[in-house]
């Protein structure tokens, strides 16, 4: 999903975020990279690249910008951030499991921390606590969290069920909601579509549709 993200500052970024579900196929990478190049985005956030630590060069593409990567030792998970070459950027923190990469930008004299995450499918509290600790240790003026959160912010608006025996919607944990409150983060898509029921993921197992925020600002 792409969107121009204005903040309460002089900074405006054109951003794209998507779960790509694997980029080991050269033809799939080329198709995606060609589409992204035409978008001329300031920031590109990809989740589930499935590129392992020995092949992160597969993600390099000068047309998209400078790339920052967190990769696993196996071909699973994986997150990447591409930053336009004209923007000053430095890596601030990441894990080695392909779940978190954080980069700080400096534009117009202001520091913006970009965090791209691929959250666990199961329990998330430990993951969120560590993420929050790393964010709190970093100096910044603005915060944007991209990612596949593997959960919903609002069960009423963000998830629907078609099966009679569906499980309870996977809400994000309380410490994640606390993180949103602490930094005044909002679902960027929901801000512009407050009542719309549109979905980003379909679960055939549970016959349910789900909207996961593309990013929080």
DADA-V222401 format. One record per pair of residues at least 6 apart in sequence whose C-alpha atoms are under 7 Angstrom apart, sorted by the first residue. I is the first residue (numbers start at 1). J is the second residue. D is the distance in Angstrom with one decimal. If there is no record, write none. Layout:
i:I j:J d:D
i:I j:J d:D
This chain:
i:1 j:16 d:5.4
i:1 j:17 d:5.3
i:1 j:18 d:6.1
i:1 j:214 d:6.5
i:2 j:15 d:5.5
i:2 j:16 d:4.1
i:2 j:17 d:6.4
i:3 j:14 d:5.9
i:3 j:15 d:5.4
i:3 j:16 d:6.4
i:4 j:12 d:7.0
i:4 j:13 d:5.6
i:4 j:14 d:4.1
i:4 j:15 d:5.8
i:5 j:12 d:5.7
i:5 j:13 d:5.2
i:5 j:14 d:6.1
i:5 j:15 d:6.9
i:6 j:12 d:4.5
i:6 j:13 d:6.6
i:10 j:108 d:6.7
i:11 j:107 d:6.7
i:11 j:108 d:6.8
i:13 j:42 d:5.7
i:14 j:41 d:5.1
i:14 j:42 d:5.1
i:14 j:43 d:6.4
i:15 j:41 d:5.7
i:15 j:42 d:6.0
i:15 j:43 d:4.8
i:15 j:44 d:5.9
i:16 j:41 d:6.8
i:16 j:43 d:6.4
i:16 j:44 d:4.8
i:16 j:45 d:6.1
i:17 j:44 d:5.9
i:17 j:45 d:4.6
i:17 j:46 d:5.8
i:17 j:146 d:6.6
i:17 j:147 d:7.0
i:17 j:214 d:5.9
i:18 j:45 d:6.6
i:18 j:46 d:5.3
i:18 j:47 d:6.3
i:18 j:214 d:7.0
i:19 j:46 d:5.8
i:19 j:47 d:4.5
i:19 j:48 d:5.8
i:19 j:148 d:6.6
i:20 j:46 d:6.5
i:20 j:47 d:6.1
i:20 j:48 d:6.0
i:20 j:49 d:6.2
i:21 j:48 d:5.1
i:21 j:49 d:6.2
i:22 j:48 d:5.8
i:22 j:49 d:4.6
i:22 j:50 d:4.9
i:23 j:29 d:5.5
i:23 j:49 d:5.2
i:23 j:50 d:6.3
i:23 j:51 d:6.7
i:24 j:50 d:6.8
i:24 j:51 d:6.3
i:37 j:63 d:6.1
i:37 j:64 d:5.8
i:42 j:83 d:6.0
i:42 j:84 d:5.0
i:43 j:82 d:5.6
i:43 j:83 d:4.9
i:43 j:84 d:6.5
i:44 j:81 d:5.6
i:44 j:82 d:4.9
i:44 j:83 d:6.8
i:45 j:80 d:5.8
i:45 j:81 d:4.7
i:45 j:82 d:6.6
i:45 j:116 d:6.4
i:45 j:146 d:6.6
i:46 j:79 d:5.6
i:46 j:80 d:5.2
i:46 j:81 d:6.6
i:47 j:78 d:6.1
i:47 j:79 d:4.5
i:47 j:80 d:6.7
i:47 j:118 d:6.0
i:47 j:147 d:6.4
i:47 j:148 d:6.6
i:48 j:76 d:6.8
i:48 j:77 d:4.5
i:48 j:78 d:4.9
i:48 j:79 d:6.0
i:49 j:77 d:6.4
i:49 j:78 d:4.9
i:49 j:79 d:6.1
i:50 j:75 d:4.6
i:50 j:76 d:4.2
i:50 j:77 d:5.2
i:50 j:78 d:5.4
i:51 j:71 d:6.4
i:51 j:75 d:5.4
i:51 j:76 d:6.8
i:51 j:78 d:6.3
i:52 j:71 d:5.4
i:52 j:72 d:5.3
i:52 j:73 d:5.2
i:52 j:74 d:5.3
i:52 j:75 d:4.9
i:53 j:71 d:5.2
i:53 j:72 d:5.8
i:53 j:73 d:5.4
i:60 j:67 d:6.3
i:64 j:82 d:6.3
i:64 j:84 d:6.8
i:65 j:82 d:5.3
i:65 j:83 d:5.0
i:65 j:84 d:4.5
i:65 j:85 d:5.2
i:66 j:82 d:5.4
i:66 j:83 d:5.2
i:66 j:84 d:6.5
i:66 j:85 d:6.0
i:67 j:80 d:6.7
i:67 j:81 d:5.6
i:67 j:82 d:4.4
i:67 j:83 d:6.5
i:68 j:80 d:5.6
i:68 j:81 d:5.1
i:68 j:82 d:6.4
i:69 j:79 d:6.0
i:69 j:80 d:4.5
i:69 j:81 d:6.5
i:69 j:101 d:6.4
i:70 j:78 d:5.8
i:70 j:79 d:5.5
i:70 j:80 d:6.5
i:70 j:94 d:6.3
i:70 j:95 d:6.4
i:70 j:96 d:6.1
i:70 j:97 d:6.9
i:70 j:98 d:4.6
i:70 j:99 d:6.8
i:70 j:100 d:6.3
i:70 j:101 d:5.7
i:71 j:78 d:4.7
i:71 j:79 d:6.7
i:71 j:96 d:6.1
i:71 j:97 d:5.8
i:71 j:98 d:4.0
i:72 j:78 d:6.3
i:72 j:96 d:5.9
i:72 j:97 d:4.3
i:72 j:98 d:4.8
i:77 j:98 d:5.2
i:77 j:99 d:6.5
i:78 j:98 d:3.8
i:78 j:99 d:6.0
i:79 j:98 d:5.6
i:79 j:99 d:6.2
i:79 j:100 d:6.6
i:79 j:101 d:6.7
i:79 j:116 d:6.7
i:79 j:117 d:6.7
i:79 j:118 d:6.9
i:80 j:101 d:7.0
i:87 j:105 d:6.8
i:87 j:106 d:7.0
i:87 j:107 d:6.8
i:88 j:105 d:5.7
i:88 j:106 d:5.4
i:89 j:103 d:6.5
i:89 j:104 d:5.6
i:89 j:105 d:4.5
i:89 j:106 d:6.5
i:90 j:103 d:5.5
i:90 j:104 d:5.5
i:90 j:105 d:6.8
i:91 j:102 d:6.0
i:91 j:103 d:4.4
i:91 j:104 d:6.4
i:92 j:102 d:5.5
i:92 j:103 d:5.3
i:92 j:104 d:6.4
i:93 j:101 d:6.2
i:93 j:102 d:5.3
i:94 j:100 d:5.1
i:94 j:101 d:4.4
i:94 j:102 d:6.0
i:95 j:101 d:6.9
i:99 j:117 d:5.3
i:99 j:118 d:4.7
i:99 j:119 d:6.5
i:100 j:116 d:5.8
i:100 j:117 d:4.6
i:100 j:118 d:6.7
i:101 j:115 d:5.9
i:101 j:116 d:5.4
i:101 j:117 d:6.7
i:102 j:113 d:6.9
i:102 j:114 d:5.5
i:102 j:115 d:4.3
i:102 j:116 d:6.3
i:103 j:113 d:5.9
i:103 j:114 d:5.2
i:103 j:115 d:6.5
i:104 j:111 d:6.5
i:104 j:112 d:5.5
i:104 j:113 d:4.3
i:104 j:114 d:6.0
i:105 j:111 d:5.5
i:105 j:112 d:5.1
i:105 j:113 d:6.3
i:106 j:112 d:6.5
i:110 j:141 d:6.3
i:111 j:140 d:4.9
i:111 j:141 d:5.1
i:111 j:142 d:6.5
i:112 j:140 d:5.7
i:112 j:141 d:5.8
i:112 j:142 d:4.6
i:112 j:143 d:5.7
i:113 j:140 d:6.0
i:113 j:142 d:6.2
i:113 j:143 d:4.9
i:113 j:144 d:6.3
i:114 j:143 d:6.1
i:114 j:144 d:5.0
i:114 j:145 d:6.0
i:115 j:144 d:6.3
i:115 j:145 d:4.7
i:115 j:146 d:6.0
i:116 j:145 d:5.9
i:116 j:146 d:4.6
i:116 j:147 d:5.2
i:117 j:146 d:6.3
i:117 j:147 d:4.6
i:117 j:148 d:6.4
i:118 j:147 d:5.7
i:118 j:148 d:5.0
i:118 j:149 d:6.2
i:119 j:148 d:6.3
i:119 j:149 d:5.0
i:119 j:150 d:6.0
i:120 j:150 d:6.8
i:121 j:150 d:5.7
i:124 j:173 d:6.8
i:125 j:173 d:6.3
i:125 j:175 d:6.6
i:128 j:175 d:6.8
i:128 j:176 d:6.2
i:143 j:217 d:6.3
i:144 j:215 d:6.9
i:144 j:216 d:5.6
i:144 j:217 d:4.6
i:145 j:215 d:5.4
i:145 j:216 d:5.0
i:145 j:217 d:6.6
i:146 j:214 d:6.1
i:146 j:215 d:4.1
i:146 j:216 d:6.3
i:147 j:214 d:6.1
i:147 j:215 d:6.1
i:148 j:212 d:6.9
i:149 j:212 d:6.5
i:150 j:212 d:7.0
i:151 j:170 d:5.1
i:151 j:171 d:5.2
i:151 j:172 d:5.1
i:151 j:212 d:6.3
i:152 j:158 d:6.1
i:152 j:170 d:6.3
i:152 j:171 d:4.9
i:152 j:172 d:5.8
i:152 j:211 d:6.6
i:152 j:212 d:5.6
i:153 j:171 d:6.1
i:153 j:172 d:6.1
i:155 j:169 d:6.2
i:155 j:171 d:6.7
i:157 j:197 d:6.0
i:158 j:197 d:6.7
i:158 j:210 d:5.6
i:158 j:211 d:4.8
i:159 j:169 d:6.8
i:159 j:209 d:5.6
i:159 j:210 d:4.4
i:159 j:211 d:6.2
i:160 j:208 d:5.6
i:160 j:209 d:5.4
i:160 j:210 d:6.7
i:161 j:207 d:6.4
i:161 j:208 d:4.5
i:161 j:209 d:6.7
i:162 j:207 d:5.5
i:162 j:208 d:5.8
i:163 j:206 d:6.6
i:163 j:207 d:5.7
i:166 j:206 d:5.5
i:180 j:186 d:7.0
i:185 j:216 d:5.6
i:185 j:217 d:5.0
i:186 j:216 d:5.2
i:186 j:217 d:5.5
i:187 j:213 d:5.6
i:187 j:215 d:6.3
i:187 j:216 d:4.8
i:187 j:217 d:6.8
i:188 j:215 d:6.1
i:188 j:216 d:5.6
i:188 j:217 d:6.2
i:189 j:213 d:6.8
i:198 j:211 d:6.7
i:199 j:209 d:6.0
i:199 j:210 d:5.1
i:199 j:211 d:4.3
i:200 j:210 d:6.0
i:200 j:211 d:4.9
i:200 j:212 d:6.3
i:201 j:209 d:5.8
i:201 j:210 d:5.1
i:201 j:211 d:6.4
i:202 j:208 d:5.9
i:202 j:209 d:4.6
i:202 j:210 d:6.3
i:203 j:209 d:6.4
